Amino acid sequence: MAEKQKQKQNAIQRFLRETISEIRRVSWPTREEATYLTILVLVTMIGVGALLAAVEALSLLVLNNLLLR
């Protein structure tokens, strides 16, 4: 039983060591890049939201005209 717990502990320690090693290799964006990309994502989300709202309004208009005739 002690051997099994020791293997678990070693596996957890190995996982943490490897995770920290991978995080150090990551190429993190600069503050300016992160800001630019965040703004780009927000603008894209707003644009897609507006497009979906327009499609919904148009489809609602068409369906109301077809069903209420």
Phi, psi and omega in degrees: 000320180295325179295319181295317180293324179295320178296318178300313181298318179295323179294320178294316179297318179297317179301313180296318178299314181293323179295314179298320179298317179293320180297325179291334180278346184294140176268097184283141179288156175286170180299319180296317178297317180296319178296313180300313181293324177295315178297319179299316179296317180296316179297318179297317179297318179295318178297314179294321177298317178295318178298315179295322178296319179294317179296319179296315180296318179295316180293324177296317178299313180296313181296320177297319179292323180286320185278334183267001178281000000 
